[in-house]
Amino acid sequence: MKEAGLKLLSFPPDSPPLSIISAAKIAGIDLPIQTSSSASSPALSFSNGLKLHGNYVILRYIGRLAPIPNFYGDNAFRAAQIDEWLEYAPTISCGSEFENACGYMEVYLEKRTFFVSHYFSIADIAIWSGLGGTGQRWESIRKSNKYPNLVRWYNSISAEYSNPLMEVTALYVGKKGLGKPVAAKSKEVKNVTGDSSDKAKAGSRSSSEIDLPDAEMGKVRLRFAPEPSGFLHIGHAKAALLNQYFAQRYHGEVILRFDDTNPTKESNEFVENLIKDVETLGIKYQKITYTSDYFSKLMALAEKLIKEGKAYVDDTPREQMQKERMDGIESKCRSNSIEENLKLWKEMIAGSERGLQCCLRGKLDMQDPNKSLRDPVYYRCNPIPHHRIGSKYKIYPTYDFACPFVDAEEGITHALRSSEYHDRNAQYHRIQEDMGMRKVHIYEFSRLNMVYTLLSKRKLLWFVQNGKVDGWDDPRFPTVQGIVRRGLKIEALIQFILEQLEEGEDFLDALNPCTKKEIAAIGDSNMRNLKQGEILQLERKGYYRCDVPFTRPSKPVVLFAIPDGRQQSVMK
């Protein structure tokens, strides 16, 4: 639903009103959002010029507006009880009072399902948002079982409204709590367009924000463009979530595009499962497109470049071509006439024996220090049928040629690419320039790498094809489906990915308060003879090292458990 006259929720970038945004999401209220560095508190503006100010004033308004029964109480007394909890909620964010607040709510919830009466209300949202907004601090306590009633209530709310709450926390809550959104660090996502004015603007803002160059609210269009040659893995998840973050931040949209330019590797099975994986991650895409939708336009453009002398057909063997590119040596075919190039181009289109020996290359600069600009390949022959369009084509564009065109053609304003493509950014823009297409801004982000885990689709495919695993959803695989099958909740996967986006974090934010476990025990009288450093085995318990030997009855012997790989505890 959309309330008539509801216009915009604005708030300081460092203090997103998690409870308001969560309540609106749960209630299905369309609430346009914008951060404002000049704002000191949340403000809700209407089309008639009126405004409401303050976190809980606006939350109460949402509570009255929502189509959820009893969201702000079913009578005056219940509404007053809800108000009491709204007044108490800020206590949670007071560092010194956090533990006391948790203890108070733990006792209060001992025999209760909700904070007020027997129904879900904005009081629950206010407390849930207060706890969740502290980030790692609450997560550490949540895992400790110190407050079982409070955790039981929190988990129940999280499970009941998982989609909207996961979306909000993924966008606004980092390890350090509120105001640490995805890609918030300037080192993590950087402008590579060379516009120093944009960098200066970004540097003058809060560190919890990062700007897209020339981005206009409501006009940003992004694309997540996986190749349908495998299932989505956790490395892809980072790129997908970054696209969603910027789309939500600028009230823009994300296109899910399949970069299906290599029929040798691709299949409809991969397309279907990639769609499933993207939806599992909660990515909201505006539509699905395919690079193959533009094959006819790409072929016409390639022929146009040949006629303009900006591309040529080359029959140099692949290994020799690679060596010549590395050494800056021009191909013997580079000086071919336009007529000869068009003749060989038609052979390529026909997939003839002669055509199969050739490829189409861009005529850029063979002496450029950036080797990606040394006449890259635009088209190759491939007689294998395409999974969508069959045997219609015998030639297919390379990613380097197709991506700049399709990005511009689809109206993409900003292309997010991992830093492994950094050297090819100049190529991307040069190709757009030769095509006469609109320039698309590029934003880089660091690639997610993991230890003892493969994230290469080519290597993962080897495991599948050689029967080393049961399939792409094998629980030992780092694919989204494999991880879910293993039992990991998708919320935990998203939290892990988002934590990889933060740099410069304080080690205190990752401090685990539950690393020591002490168990009082009665042992055999011979244990009084143990000396410090001696090791003994306790039946069915494992091996222990004597840390403090017996000295007197009032001071017990202290044994440390020796880790054996089968338990997480390191001390008892």
Beta strands, then each sheet from edge to edge (+ up, - down):
strand 1: 6-11
strand 2: 33-35
strand 3: 43-46
strand 4: 51-53
strand 5: 173-174
strand 6: 177-178
strand 7: 189-191
strand 8: 221-224
strand 9: 253-258
strand 10: 287-290
strand 11: 311-314
strand 12: 359-362
strand 13: 377-381
strand 14: 395-397
strand 15: 414-418
strand 16: 441-445
strand 17: 535-538
strand 18: 542-548
strand 19: 558-561
sheet 1: 2+ 1+ 3- 4+
sheet 2: 5+ 6-
sheet 3: 7+ 16- 15-
sheet 4: 8+ 9+ 10+
sheet 5: 11+ 12- 13+ 14-
sheet 6: 17+ 18- 19+
end
